[in-house]
């Protein structure tokens, strides 16, 4: 059923890509702001309570509806699970953004590509140099494939029904909303959200990195994974980018520490400087990794049938 659910969601996303920011990111951000405004007193325990209310409440709601629909009809229950997976993933939205930047760079429209990338990343592009734009696009594509495809799929498989997908998406949004705020007034409210997401993302990050290594340059991917990630501030995403860069044979970058005014950047990967062709290679790497996942799900499904 996991493979069928994944294929169904990919088909629906292809036919009608989800406006992710409008229907997922913004509602979750408003929920995070509401909980913070009601519960934040600057201490960690209020952050724990808010996280449990927000993430736990969403999981409980999704699981309850799933149980009620499944009790009425297994088909309705499955459709609900597919709908939640569709909301939690939203990868086609980011694939379209990648393709738009790629097309602009192919046409030599660096300023337009920089604007598209800035709209994607939510901030002004630091450079209009084509190589820098290509590198940033590759980094964003690999990160989006992990956060909006493979990691969601891992938790969708691990936990029953829609619970895993809701857990990952909600915890990621709460970590983004609370975890990186450093002002004294905010206090330690967001520290639990950030640490809990790091734990939740630990296993999916390694699954994604392993998939990139298998379908790309395995030796270079493993080398970069093992040797270049010990100084990164975001260990999970750093592993994904390092493995992806090694699998592609391209040099990427990542911030070592986001809290300082001047943050050092560490080079990930080995090989050539990024260019437009490497963007297409990154997209191909993601699709090959997805095919690998589909084959694994197919084998698990067949094994389950044989076992029965």
C-alpha positions as CSV (number, residue, x, y, z in Angstrom):
1,X,0.0,0.0,0.0
2,X,2.9,2.4,0.6
3,X,4.1,2.0,-3.0
4,X,0.5,2.6,-4.3
5,X,0.1,5.6,-2.0
6,X,3.4,7.1,-3.2
7,X,2.6,6.5,-6.9
8,X,-0.8,8.0,-6.4
9,X,0.5,11.1,-4.8
10,X,3.2,11.6,-7.4
11,X,0.5,11.3,-10.2
12,X,-1.8,13.8,-8.4
13,X,1.1,16.2,-7.9
14,X,2.1,15.9,-11.5
15,X,-1.5,16.7,-12.6
16,X,-2.2,19.3,-10.0
17,X,0.8,20.5,-8.0
18,X,0.0,21.6,-4.5
19,X,0.4,25.4,-3.7
20,X,2.5,24.3,-0.7
21,X,3.1,27.7,0.8
22,X,-0.6,28.6,0.8
23,X,-2.1,25.3,2.0
24,X,0.6,23.9,4.2
25,X,3.4,26.3,5.2
26,X,1.4,29.3,6.0
27,X,-1.4,27.5,8.0
28,X,1.3,25.7,10.1
29,X,3.2,29.0,10.6
30,X,0.0,30.6,11.8
31,X,-0.6,27.7,14.2
32,X,3.0,28.0,15.5
33,X,2.6,31.8,16.0
34,X,-0.7,31.2,17.8
35,X,0.8,28.7,20.2
36,X,3.8,30.8,20.8
37,X,1.7,33.9,21.6
38,X,-0.4,32.0,24.1
39,X,2.2,29.8,25.8
40,X,5.7,31.4,25.5
41,X,7.0,32.7,28.8
42,X,10.7,32.4,27.7
43,X,11.3,29.0,29.1
44,X,11.9,25.6,27.6
45,X,9.0,23.8,29.3
46,X,6.5,26.1,27.6
47,X,8.1,25.2,24.3
48,X,7.7,21.5,25.2
49,X,4.0,22.0,26.0
50,X,3.4,24.0,22.8
51,X,5.2,21.4,20.7
52,X,3.1,18.6,22.2
53,X,-0.1,20.5,21.8
54,X,0.6,21.5,18.2
55,X,2.3,18.4,16.8
56,X,0.5,15.9,19.0
57,X,-2.9,17.6,18.3
58,X,-2.3,17.4,14.5
59,X,-1.3,13.7,14.7
60,X,-4.2,12.8,16.9
61,X,-6.7,14.6,14.6
62,X,-5.3,12.9,11.5
63,X,-5.2,9.5,13.1
64,X,-8.7,9.8,14.5
65,X,-10.1,10.8,11.1
66,X,-8.2,7.9,9.5
67,X,-9.6,5.4,12.0
68,X,-13.2,6.6,11.5
69,X,-12.9,6.6,7.7
70,X,-11.2,3.2,7.7
71,X,-13.9,1.8,9.9
72,X,-16.5,3.0,7.4
73,X,-14.6,1.9,4.3
74,X,-10.9,0.8,3.8
75,X,-10.9,2.7,0.6
76,X,-11.9,6.0,2.3
77,X,-9.2,5.4,4.9
78,X,-6.6,4.9,2.2
79,X,-7.8,8.0,0.4
80,X,-7.4,10.0,3.5
81,X,-3.9,8.7,4.1
82,X,-3.0,9.6,0.5
83,X,-4.4,13.1,0.9
84,X,-2.3,13.7,4.1
85,X,0.8,12.4,2.2
86,X,0.0,14.8,-0.6
87,X,-0.2,17.7,1.8
88,X,3.0,16.6,3.7
89,X,5.1,16.2,0.6
90,X,4.6,18.9,-1.9
91,X,7.7,18.1,-3.8
92,X,6.4,18.9,-7.3
93,X,6.0,22.5,-6.2
94,X,9.8,22.7,-5.6
95,X,10.6,20.7,-8.7
96,X,8.8,23.4,-10.7
97,X,10.8,26.1,-9.0
98,X,14.0,24.3,-9.9
99,X,13.0,23.9,-13.5
100,X,12.1,27.6,-13.7
101,X,15.6,28.7,-12.4
102,X,17.2,26.1,-14.8
103,X,15.4,27.5,-17.8
104,X,16.3,31.1,-16.9
105,X,20.0,30.2,-16.6
106,X,19.8,28.3,-19.9
107,X,18.6,31.5,-21.5
108,X,21.4,33.5,-19.9
109,X,18.9,35.5,-17.7
110,X,20.9,35.5,-14.5
111,X,19.0,38.4,-12.9
112,X,15.7,36.6,-13.6
113,X,17.1,33.4,-12.2
114,X,18.3,35.2,-9.1
115,X,14.8,36.6,-8.6
116,X,13.3,33.1,-8.9
117,X,15.8,31.6,-6.5
118,X,15.2,34.4,-4.0
119,X,11.4,33.8,-4.2
120,X,12.1,30.1,-3.6
121,X,14.4,30.6,-0.7
122,X,12.6,33.5,0.9
123,X,15.5,36.0,0.7
124,X,17.5,38.1,-1.7
125,X,20.1,36.2,-3.8
126,X,23.6,37.2,-2.6
127,X,25.1,36.9,-6.2
128,X,24.0,36.9,-9.8
129,X,27.0,34.9,-10.9
130,X,25.7,31.9,-12.9
131,X,28.0,29.4,-11.1
132,X,26.7,30.7,-7.7
133,X,23.1,30.5,-8.8
134,X,23.6,27.0,-10.1
135,X,25.2,25.9,-6.9
136,X,22.4,27.4,-4.8
137,X,19.8,25.8,-7.0
138,X,21.5,22.4,-6.6
139,X,21.6,22.8,-2.9
140,X,18.0,23.8,-2.7
141,X,16.9,20.9,-4.9
142,X,18.7,18.3,-2.9
143,X,17.4,19.8,0.4
144,X,13.8,19.9,-1.0
145,X,14.0,16.3,-2.2
146,X,14.9,15.3,1.3
147,X,12.6,17.5,3.3
148,X,9.6,17.2,1.0
149,X,9.9,13.7,-0.4
150,X,12.2,11.1,1.1
151,X,12.0,12.1,4.7
152,X,8.2,12.3,4.6
153,X,8.1,8.9,2.9
154,X,10.3,7.3,5.6
155,X,8.0,8.4,8.4
156,X,4.9,7.5,6.4
157,X,6.3,4.0,6.2
158,X,7.5,3.8,9.9
159,X,4.3,5.0,11.6
160,X,0.8,3.8,10.8
161,X,-1.6,5.7,8.5
162,X,-0.9,9.4,8.2
163,X,0.8,9.8,11.6
164,X,4.4,9.7,10.3
165,X,3.8,12.2,7.6
166,X,2.1,14.6,9.9
167,X,4.8,14.2,12.5
168,X,7.6,15.1,10.1
169,X,5.9,18.0,8.4
170,X,4.6,19.6,11.6
171,X,7.8,19.2,13.5
172,X,9.8,20.6,10.6
173,X,7.6,23.7,10.4
174,X,7.7,24.2,14.2
175,X,11.5,23.9,14.2
176,X,11.7,26.5,11.4
177,X,9.3,28.9,13.2
178,X,10.7,28.5,16.7
179,X,14.1,26.8,16.6
180,X,16.3,29.5,15.1
181,X,15.0,32.6,17.0
182,X,17.7,33.8,19.3
183,X,16.4,37.1,20.8
184,X,16.3,37.3,24.6
185,X,12.5,38.0,24.6
186,X,11.8,34.7,22.9
187,X,14.1,32.8,25.4
188,X,14.5,29.0,25.2
189,X,11.0,28.4,23.9
190,X,12.2,27.0,20.6
191,X,15.0,24.8,21.8
192,X,12.9,21.7,22.2
193,X,11.4,22.1,18.8
194,X,14.8,22.3,17.2
195,X,16.2,19.3,19.1
196,X,13.2,17.1,18.6
197,X,13.3,17.8,14.8
198,X,17.0,16.9,14.7
199,X,16.1,13.6,16.3
200,X,13.2,13.0,14.0
201,X,15.3,13.9,11.0
202,X,18.3,11.7,12.0
203,X,17.2,8.5,10.3
204,X,15.6,9.9,7.2
205,X,18.7,12.0,6.5
206,X,20.8,8.9,6.4
207,X,18.3,7.0,4.2
208,X,18.4,9.9,1.7
209,X,22.2,10.2,1.8
210,X,22.5,6.4,1.3
211,X,20.1,6.5,-1.7
212,X,22.1,9.3,-3.3
213,X,25.3,7.3,-2.8
214,X,23.8,4.2,-4.3
215,X,22.4,5.8,-7.5
216,X,25.4,8.2,-7.9
217,X,29.1,8.0,-7.4
218,X,29.2,5.7,-4.4
219,X,32.8,6.1,-3.3
220,X,32.9,9.9,-3.5
221,X,29.5,10.2,-1.8
222,X,30.5,8.1,1.1
223,X,33.9,9.9,1.4
224,X,32.2,13.3,1.5
225,X,29.6,12.0,4.0
226,X,32.2,10.7,6.4
227,X,34.8,13.5,6.1
228,X,33.0,16.7,5.5
229,X,30.0,16.8,7.9
230,X,31.6,17.0,11.3
231,X,31.7,20.8,11.5
232,X,28.2,21.5,10.1
233,X,25.5,23.3,12.2
234,X,22.7,21.3,10.5
235,X,23.9,17.7,10.7
236,X,21.0,16.0,9.0
237,X,20.8,18.3,6.0
238,X,24.6,18.5,5.8
239,X,24.8,14.8,5.4
240,X,22.3,14.9,2.6
241,X,24.1,17.7,0.8
242,X,27.6,16.2,1.3
243,X,26.4,12.8,-0.1
244,X,24.6,14.4,-2.9
245,X,27.6,16.6,-3.9
246,X,29.9,13.6,-3.8
247,X,27.4,11.5,-5.8
248,X,27.3,14.3,-8.5
249,X,31.0,15.2,-8.4
250,X,30.3,18.9,-7.8
251,X,31.3,21.4,-5.1
252,X,28.6,22.8,-2.8
253,X,28.7,24.9,0.3
254,X,26.9,25.1,3.7
255,X,27.1,27.4,6.7
256,X,29.1,26.1,9.6
257,X,27.3,28.4,12.2
258,X,24.2,30.4,11.5
259,X,24.2,32.4,14.8
260,X,27.2,34.7,14.0
261,X,27.1,37.8,12.0
262,X,29.8,36.5,9.7
263,X,29.3,32.7,9.3
264,X,32.0,30.5,7.9
265,X,31.0,28.2,5.0
266,X,32.3,24.7,4.5
267,X,32.8,23.2,1.1
268,X,30.9,20.0,0.5
269,X,31.6,17.5,-2.3
270,X,34.6,17.1,-4.6
271,X,35.0,17.8,-8.3
272,X,34.0,20.6,-10.5
273,X,32.4,24.0,-9.9
274,X,28.6,24.0,-10.2
275,X,27.1,25.0,-13.6
276,X,23.7,24.6,-15.3
277,X,24.4,21.0,-16.4
278,X,24.9,20.0,-12.8
279,X,21.4,21.2,-12.0
280,X,20.0,18.7,-14.5
281,X,22.3,16.0,-13.0
282,X,20.9,16.8,-9.5
283,X,17.3,16.4,-10.8
284,X,18.3,13.1,-12.4
285,X,19.9,12.0,-9.1
286,X,16.7,12.7,-7.2
287,X,14.6,10.8,-9.7
288,X,17.0,7.8,-9.6
289,X,16.8,7.8,-5.9
290,X,13.0,7.9,-6.1
291,X,13.0,4.9,-8.4
292,X,15.3,3.1,-5.9
293,X,12.8,3.8,-3.2
294,X,9.9,2.5,-5.4
295,X,11.8,-0.7,-6.1
296,X,12.5,-1.2,-2.4
297,X,8.8,-0.7,-1.5
298,X,7.8,-3.1,-4.3
299,X,10.2,-5.7,-2.8
300,X,8.8,-5.2,0.7
301,X,5.3,-5.5,-0.6
302,X,6.1,-8.7,-2.4
303,X,7.8,-10.1,0.6
304,X,4.8,-9.3,2.7
305,X,2.5,-11.1,0.2
306,X,4.8,-14.2,0.2
307,X,4.9,-14.1,4.0
308,X,1.1,-14.1,4.1
